[in-house]
C-alpha cells in the first residue's frame, strides 16, 4: 500500500468556515475517486508548535503506486486542486510505502 500524505497551510483570507469546507471537499474525493482506498484527515492537534503553519493533514491510501499515479491527474483531483488554490499558502506532500 502507498500512503499519500498532504499537509495544507492556508492563506490568511481562509477563515475557519472556508478551511472546514475545503477539508470536507478534500475528504469527499474518497467517494468520487475509486482509486482512493482510504482517506483520513484532521486539523493539527500537536502541542509541540512545530507545524510551521500547516493546519490540516490528509492521508490517502492507494493499493499501489500505479493507482496513486492515476489519481494525480484524475479530473476530480485536478478540479479540487483548482478550488483549493485561491486559499492555499503552501502544501507539503510526502508519499511512502507502508511497512505494515
C-alpha positions as MATLAB code, in Angstrom:
seq = 'XXXXXXXXXXXXXXXXXXXXXXXXXXXXXXXXXXXXXXXXXXXXXXXXXXXXXXXXXXXXXXXXXXXXXXXXXXXXXXXXXXXXXXXXXXXXXXXXXXXX';
ca = [
       0.000    0.000    0.000;
       1.121    3.527   -0.799;
       0.227    6.395    1.530;
      -0.052    9.935    0.176;
       0.377   12.473    2.978;
      -0.778   16.042    2.291;
      -0.343   18.967    4.703;
      -2.045   22.280    3.980;
      -1.198   25.809    5.068;
      -3.957   28.257    4.228;
      -3.809   31.933    3.358;
      -4.924   34.448    5.969;
      -8.058   35.036    3.854;
      -9.214   31.460    4.514;
     -11.307   31.739    7.662;
     -12.333   28.756    9.796;
     -15.515   28.146    7.798;
     -13.593   28.173    4.486;
     -10.965   25.793    5.885;
     -13.662   23.413    7.110;
     -15.406   23.482    3.718;
     -12.139   22.740    1.930;
     -11.424   19.841    4.278;
     -14.848   18.322    3.600;
     -14.318   18.822   -0.143;
     -10.927   17.108    0.026;
     -12.305   14.228    2.102;
     -15.107   13.685   -0.420;
     -12.532   12.632   -3.014;
     -12.725    9.209   -1.366;
     -16.259    8.782   -2.654;
     -15.578   10.351   -6.052;
     -12.365    8.532   -6.992;
     -12.463    4.737   -6.722;
      -8.651    4.507   -6.725;
      -8.567    6.068   -3.241;
      -8.659    3.062   -0.958;
      -8.902    5.050    2.260;
      -8.702    8.649    3.360;
      -8.383   10.113    6.816;
      -7.857   13.694    7.837;
      -7.924   16.159   10.672;
      -6.718   19.519   11.872;
      -3.333   19.762   13.532;
      -3.624   18.925   17.217;
       0.055   18.831   18.173;
       1.099   20.852   21.231;
       4.752   20.936   20.079;
       4.495   24.058   17.918;
       6.495   22.511   15.083;
       3.749   22.640   12.435;
       5.258   25.604   10.537;
       1.747   26.905    9.898;
       0.372   23.704    8.390;
      -3.068   23.298    9.915;
      -4.653   20.308    8.179;
      -3.369   16.841    7.304;
      -4.828   14.324    4.866;
      -3.622   10.745    4.433;
      -4.823    8.907    1.347;
      -4.192    5.206    0.839;
      -3.703    3.562   -2.542;
      -3.304   -0.127   -3.333;
      -0.099    0.572   -5.226;
       1.984    3.270   -6.889;
       0.136    2.837  -10.198;
      -3.173    3.754   -8.529;
      -1.552    6.777   -6.872;
      -0.077    7.814  -10.200;
      -3.509    7.546  -11.856;
      -5.101    9.603   -9.040;
      -2.780   12.583   -9.527;
      -4.110   13.596  -12.990;
      -7.667   12.387  -12.260;
     -10.199   15.086  -13.257;
     -11.861   15.091   -9.812;
      -8.487   15.590   -8.110;
      -7.454   18.345  -10.510;
     -10.804   20.115  -10.059;
     -10.349   20.022   -6.284;
      -6.839   21.471   -6.614;
      -8.242   24.366   -8.646;
     -10.863   25.059   -5.935;
      -8.133   24.911   -3.278;
      -5.521   27.141   -4.952;
      -7.011   30.563   -4.050;
      -6.892   29.627   -0.355;
      -3.572   27.765   -0.297;
      -0.424   29.391    1.073;
       1.671   26.205    0.980;
       1.393   22.444    0.648;
       3.691   19.608    1.667;
       3.245   16.195    0.045;
       5.093   13.023    1.011;
       4.372    9.531   -0.307;
       5.601    6.349    1.299;
       5.171    2.601    1.039;
       3.615    1.172    4.184;
       5.755   -1.310    6.036;
       2.767   -2.882    7.802;
];
